[in-house]
Amino acid sequence: MSHIALVTLVVRDYDEAVAFYRDALGFELVEDTDRGDGSRWVVVRPRAASGTGLLLARAKDGAQEASVGAQTGGRVGFFLHTEDFAGDHARMSAAGVRFLEEPRHETYGSVAVFEDLYGNRWDLLQPTD
């Protein structure tokens, strides 16, 4: 096995999720295929990334709907690496991304926790070289 290709993120609505990840986070829409049964195969990932993408999967029932925004139990569950922390932080803030803290500069790098449109917690992180 060489890598994890996709991680599923349960969302309420395909289009609002695509808009957030594309417009606010700057991700690219890799695939959006109608599966013919009312569902879609929607994949986004950071621009210029060739690795893991997010499969945006619309909740199908009450149990899945209850997990939207809480897939990691309130912990930071996603780690978005950047090579321009200050620039990406400013761009994302201007796009309406909600940061839960001011940027911190730790021994391992610059970091700030933010929430996606559903409340899932992410680290924006520029690792120390």
C-alpha positions in Angstrom: 0.0 0.0 0.0 1.4 3.4 -1.0 -1.0 6.0 0.5 -4.5 6.9 1.6 -6.3 8.1 -1.5 -9.5 9.6 0.1 -11.0 10.4 3.4 -14.8 10.7 3.6 -16.3 13.8 5.1 -20.0 13.7 5.7 -21.7 16.9 4.6 -25.3 18.3 4.6 -25.2 19.5 1.0 -22.8 18.9 -1.9 -22.9 22.3 -3.4 -22.5 24.3 -0.2 -19.6 22.0 0.8 -17.9 22.4 -2.6 -18.3 26.1 -2.4 -16.7 26.3 1.0 -13.7 24.0 0.2 -13.2 25.6 -3.2 -13.8 29.3 -2.4 -12.9 29.7 1.2 -10.1 27.1 1.5 -8.8 27.3 -2.0 -9.2 23.6 -2.8 -9.7 22.3 -6.3 -12.8 20.3 -7.3 -11.2 17.1 -8.6 -14.4 15.2 -9.5 -18.1 15.7 -9.3 -19.9 12.7 -10.9 -23.7 12.1 -10.7 -24.2 8.5 -9.5 -27.7 8.3 -10.9 -29.4 7.6 -7.6 -29.5 11.2 -6.3 -26.0 10.9 -4.9 -22.7 12.2 -6.3 -19.1 11.3 -6.1 -17.5 14.6 -5.1 -13.7 14.9 -4.5 -11.8 18.0 -3.4 -8.2 18.5 -2.4 -5.7 21.3 -1.9 -4.5 22.8 -5.2 -1.2 21.4 -6.3 -1.6 18.4 -4.0 -1.3 15.0 -5.6 -2.1 13.0 -2.5 -5.1 12.5 -0.3 -8.4 14.1 -1.2 -11.7 14.6 0.6 -14.7 12.6 -0.6 -17.7 14.9 0.3 -20.5 12.5 1.0 -24.0 13.9 1.7 -25.7 12.5 4.8 -28.3 9.9 3.9 -30.1 9.4 7.2 -30.5 10.7 10.7 -27.4 8.9 12.1 -25.2 10.3 9.3 -26.8 13.8 9.7 -26.0 13.7 13.4 -22.3 13.1 12.6 -22.0 16.2 10.3 -19.5 18.5 12.0 -18.7 16.1 14.7 -16.9 13.3 13.0 -13.9 13.6 15.3 -15.7 14.2 18.5 -14.8 17.9 18.7 -11.0 17.3 18.3 -8.9 18.7 15.5 -9.3 15.9 12.9 -7.8 17.5 9.8 -4.4 19.0 9.2 -3.9 21.4 6.3 -0.2 22.1 5.6 0.9 25.4 4.0 4.1 27.0 2.8 2.7 30.5 3.4 1.0 30.5 6.8 0.5 34.3 7.0 -0.8 34.6 3.5 -3.2 31.7 3.7 -4.4 32.7 7.1 -5.2 36.2 5.8 -6.9 34.9 2.7 -9.0 32.4 4.6 -10.0 35.0 7.2 -11.1 37.4 4.4 -13.1 34.6 2.9 -15.0 34.2 6.2 -13.3 31.1 7.6 -13.8 31.1 11.4 -10.5 30.7 13.3 -10.9 29.6 16.9 -7.6 31.2 18.0 -4.9 33.6 17.1 -2.0 32.1 15.2 0.6 30.4 17.4 4.2 29.9 16.7 5.3 26.6 18.3 8.6 24.6 18.0 7.0 22.4 15.4 5.6 25.4 13.3 3.0 28.1 12.9 -0.5 26.9 13.6 -4.1 28.1 14.1 -7.3 26.1 14.6 -10.2 26.8 12.3 -13.7 25.3 11.7 -15.1 24.3 8.4 -18.7 25.3 7.5 -20.0 22.4 9.6 -17.8 22.9 12.7 -15.2 20.2 12.0 -11.9 21.4 13.4 -8.8 21.8 11.3 -5.2 22.9 11.9 -3.8 25.4 9.4 -0.1 24.5 9.9 3.2 25.6 8.4 5.7 23.1 9.8 9.1 24.2 10.9 11.7 23.1 8.3 
